[in-house]
Each structure stands twice: as C-alpha cells, then as structure tokens.
Amino acid sequence: MKIFLAQQNYHIGNFEANTEKIIAAIAEARREGGDLIVFSELAVCGYPPRDFLEFDDFIDQALAAIDRIKAVTNGIGVLVGCPSRNPQPLGKNLFNSAYLLYNNEVQGIAHKTLLPNYDIFDEYRYFEPAFEWNVLHFKGKKLAVTVCEDIWNLLDDPLYRLNPMDELVKQQPDIMINLSASPFDYVHDDSRRATIKQNVLKYKLPIIYCNTTGSQTEIVFDGGSVAMDADGNIVAQLPYFEEAMMAVTLNEDGGFAEEIVCPSAGIPAAVLIPAQLDATKNTAKIHQAIITAIRDYFSKMNFRKAIVASSGGIDSALVLALACEALGPENVSALLLPSQFSTGHSVDDAVQLSVNLNNHYDIIKIKDIFETFSTALQPIFKDLPFSVAEENLQSRIRGTLVMALSNKFGSILLNTSNKSELATGYGTLYGDMAGGLGVLGDLYKQQIYALARYINRDKEIIPVNIINKAPSAELRPGQKDSDSLPEYDVLDGILYLYIERRLGPKEIINLGFAPTLVARILKLVNTNEYKRNQFCPIIRISPKSFGIGRRVPIVGKYLS
C-alpha cells in the first residue's frame, strides 16, 4: 500500500483555500499511484479554531468541505481532520475527528480521546473525548487511527487513565496513523520523536505521523512529519517549516519499502534521515520559526508592509533583519527617532543596518517634541527632578510617531520587546510596547544575541558594534540596562527557572542564586502582569510563552 503524507499550511476558517489545497494534494497522490493520503489534525478548518467552533455555521462549512473532498476520492483513500457533531444528547456537541473517505463515501471516523487542556490548549472547552475505539478497515489493512495527543501519552502517564492505542491494539492493526497539529517550541521536537518511538516499540507497529506546518498568529507548527518502522527507525521524514509531500510503501510484512516517491508540481522533496544536527540546531529552528510566523501573519491577514522603530540597539536590529528576510526589504521600513540622549554611534549603527539590509529608513529627531511636552507639563511637574516620567514620555513620543506612519502608509508595526524586558516590566505601555506582533517577546536577551550572531553567520548583516555594545534604552545620559536590571546572564537564568520551569523562590535559591535577588526579580515578574495583559500577540518559540499559554491573575498576591 502506497501511503502519502501531506504536510500543509492551513488558514483557520478559510475553507475554500484549505479545501482546494487538500484536493490538489489528493490529485497529485492519485497521479503518483497512491492508495491512501494522510492530512493533519483539523486540516479542513485549520488548528486551533477556538471559539469559531461554537458557531453552527462554522461546523456546517467544515462538513460541506468534507463533502467536497469526498467527491474526489474515487480510487484513493483520504484521512483528513475535521470536527464532527456528537449525536449523543450528553456531553459536548463536537468531536475532534479523523475522517476516512474512499470512493466518494465516508468509510469511517476516528475521534480524538486525549483532549489537551494545558498551556495553549483548551480542547475540553469544545470537544467530547472518544468513548469507543475501532480500527478503520481499508484495502485489507487495519488502520489504528489516532489524533495528535493520543500518541503523546503512554498508559503509565498519570495524567491519563486511558491510552486509545491500548484499545486499538486489541484489534490487531497493521499500522498506526496519527493526524497531528503539534506546535513548535525549541525543546519539543526531541521529546516528540522519542514518544512516537516509545509507542512504536510498545505496540510493535509501524507509524505514519502527519503534522501540520505554518503559523496561526502566535502559534508556530514545524511539520517534521515522519514514517517510522516497527523497530523505531525513521524511514523517511519531511522537512521542518515547509509544505511538502512524500510517499512510503507499506509492505505485506508490515515494514516500509525504502523507496520514497516524491510528487512533482514544485513540492519540496522528502529527505532521508539527516546527518546529526550541529550545536546551533535550536537557534536555527528558532530562526525558521520566527520567519515562518512573520510571513504567515502578514499573508493570512493580507498585510504587505511592516515598520520597525530602529534605535541602533540589538532588539530592533534583530527585528528589522528578521522582517526583511521574511517579507523582503522592499516591504519593510525603519524609523529612527533619536533624542538628545541618543549616542551618535546608535544613529550611525541604525543607518548602517538599513544600508546592509537595503530597506528604506527615515529619521525624525524628537528633541524638540520632547521639550514641547516638557514645557506643557512644567506648570504641573514644577521643579520635580527628572524621573521615569520623562523617560517614558520619550518612549511614548516615539510610539506616537511610528504609529502615525503605520496609520498613514498601512504598515504594521513590529514590536521589538524581548522576554527579559517583558518579564520584568522594563518597557513603556503605549510606547516601546506598541505593535501588532511581538517578534522577540518569547526570546530572552541571551537568546537575542545568539540569534543575531546566527544571522551574521555568513556575513555581517547586523553591525558588530550593535552586538558588542552594552544594551541601553538611552532615555537619560549614560543609561545602561544594567542600571535597572541584573546582568542578563543572571537575570535570564532566574526568569527561565521561574517561567519555563515553574520553580518557586526556595527552589531557585537552592540552586545558588542570592535570596534578595530572587525575591526582587520574582516580584518584578508578578507585579508587571498588567503590562503583559495589554501586549500584542507574541510569536511562541518556548515551552511557556507569555500570552494565551500563561494565565496569571493581574491582582494576585503570590510573591508580590
């Protein structure tokens, strides 16, 4: 049996485009002699559809798309993800389902059992878990079809009392097939592959794992679909962060033939097991993820132009470089907004960056605007000393000007705040925290430097002076970030332990950090939740990003 995997990038709620893409892949697989083609979880509507699932019309359109796809399945089987209605009077109204379509009919449906309800996931809000499990029969083979989470958890996982494969294996299936929408984060891929292999070895069955790719606002999907034989060997895999198709042949003995058939029509070829990835693997994947997210955010929202407030600092330089790579330099503009506190080299560095990237830039000096505001405020401020109020005023002037250009020319402002700053509240609401998309908001400062060096791996794109100089907001004479924050190598370590690892203060102190420093940093994190609550969507690249995956009360007392 020749089985195709279609790793595709869907657009949530765009039933017309999603269905056309699915039908085109079916036609390609049929031309190449495919018996069965597998798509990813909720492919018809895109993942995650969230509260769109509460609209009957949305479900009607999804099921209408299934009817369209069903009409082109003469002679070829199709496994595709789509919501289905629950006919039972009790429980949720929907299942998260995999449809087996063949010869213009629905041959079977498998429902998802293990509905994730953690971090960015809230499937229990919408779906009912499966309550019965049956293999799907196709061309003399028994298919154990599962959906995403159903293969991430083995029976001994205390979070789940049931693994659907334990039920399906009793029916002696020939192969496991998993339809997935598994998001990227920089530690997920290794654990994901390991868990798939655990299942393969436990059940002594080969597996087809088909993941989606592309980005949906802040969530990035990395693809990496695989075929694995019953001994846990990866027979073939698809690339990361790309749409692609491949075919493997399931032999009568349950193994895979080594021949890989790649469709034509410009679809990237499947790759064999790659050489061992080098030490920059995570940085390279983070780079790919952010480029994918920027590109998809703009294309799926029908945006074309981006603007970045370019300060000559590392964060704005990195955002500008990533935006130019994702969108093309002709679609990205930079606005330099120096004040009387800006150093000459910062302006020169920002100009040189735009020259290197070949993107348009403008310069507006804000000294006179700041002095006008200061004069207007003087009767109220009187002789109070220069403080954070004047610092934030500069940031808000810059935010006003860059948003004016955004409005006038239809450019989307890309935010440049990093995770270290967002965590500690080192940013100005309605100033440097303005923007339509947070490009670096899930990257700690040390990761910012690593990614900048990665971008410069072949030639100097980001001027080396930007990377080497001490970071500063330049809102007062001689200011440096270290005046307000600990050195980033210490700060980032504590933040990572608290945010990603969810360690409490005593546990962090026991790892060797000073108690007063830990208390200070954790208080900063918790008391600045109100700022992050007003922040734009953040591209998620870590296991615990600010935003939908981290829900902390604004008025909570814990550690504040």
Stockholm file with secondary structure:
# STOCKHOLM 1.0

chainA/1-560         MKIFLAQQNYHIGNFEANTEKIIAAIAEARREGGDLIVFSELAVCGYPPRDFLEFDDFIDQALAAIDRIKAVTNGIGVLVGCPSRNPQPLGKNLFNSAYLLYNNEVQGIAHKTLLPNYDIFDEYRYFEPAFEWNVLHFKGKKLAVTVCEDIWNLLDDPLYRLNPMDELVKQQPDIMINLSASPFDYVHDDSRRATIKQNVLKYKLPIIYCNTTGSQTEIVFDGGSVAMDADGNIVAQLPYFEEAMMAVTLNEDGGFAEEIVCPSAGIPAAVLIPAQLDATKNTAKIHQAIITAIRDYFSKMNFRKAIVASSGGIDSALVLALACEALGPENVSALLLPSQFSTGHSVDDAVQLSVNLNNHYDIIKIKDIFETFSTALQPIFKDLPFSVAEENLQSRIRGTLVMALSNKFGSILLNTSNKSELATGYGTLYGDMAGGLGVLGDLYKQQIYALARYINRDKEIIPVNIINKAPSAELRPGQKDSDSLPEYDVLDGILYLYIERRLGPKEIINLGFAPTLVARILKLVNTNEYKRNQFCPIIRISPKSFGIGRRVPIVGKYLS
#=GR chainA/1-560 SS CEEEEEECCCCTTCHHHHHHHHHHHHHHHHHTTCSEEECCTTTTTCSCCGGGGGCHHHHHHHHHHHHHHHTTCTTSEEEEEEEEECCSSSSCSEEEEEEEEETTEEEEEEECCCCCCSTTCCGGGTBCCCCCCCCEEETTEEEEEEEGGGGTCCTTCTTCSCCHHHHHGGGCCSEEEEEECCBCCTTHHHHHHHHHHHHHHHHTCCEEEEECEEEETTEEEEBCCEEECTTSCEEEECCBTSCEEEEEEBCTTSCBCSCCBCCCTTCCCCBCSCCCCCTTHHHHHHHHHHHHHHHHHHHHTTCCEEEEECCSSHHHHHHHHHHHHHHCGGGEEEEECCCTTSCHHHHHHHHHHHHHHTCEEEECCCHHHHHHHHHHHHHHHTTCCCCHHHHHHHHHHHHHHHHHHHHHHTEEEEECCCHHHHHHTCSCTTTTTCCSEESSTTSCHHHHHHHHHHHTSSSCCSCHHHHHSCCCCCSSTTCCGGGTSCCHHHHHHHHHHHHTSCCCHHHHHHTTCCHHHHHHHHHHHHHTHHHHTTCCCBCCCSSSCSBTTBCCCTTCCTTC
#=GC SS_cons         CEEEEEECCCCTTCHHHHHHHHHHHHHHHHHTTCSEEECCTTTTTCSCCGGGGGCHHHHHHHHHHHHHHHTTCTTSEEEEEEEEECCSSSSCSEEEEEEEEETTEEEEEEECCCCCCSTTCCGGGTBCCCCCCCCEEETTEEEEEEEGGGGTCCTTCTTCSCCHHHHHGGGCCSEEEEEECCBCCTTHHHHHHHHHHHHHHHHTCCEEEEECEEEETTEEEEBCCEEECTTSCEEEECCBTSCEEEEEEBCTTSCBCSCCBCCCTTCCCCBCSCCCCCTTHHHHHHHHHHHHHHHHHHHHTTCCEEEEECCSSHHHHHHHHHHHHHHCGGGEEEEECCCTTSCHHHHHHHHHHHHHHTCEEEECCCHHHHHHHHHHHHHHHTTCCCCHHHHHHHHHHHHHHHHHHHHHHTEEEEECCCHHHHHHTCSCTTTTTCCSEESSTTSCHHHHHHHHHHHTSSSCCSCHHHHHSCCCCCSSTTCCGGGTSCCHHHHHHHHHHHHTSCCCHHHHHHTTCCHHHHHHHHHHHHHTHHHHTTCCCBCCCSSSCSBTTBCCCTTCCTTC
//
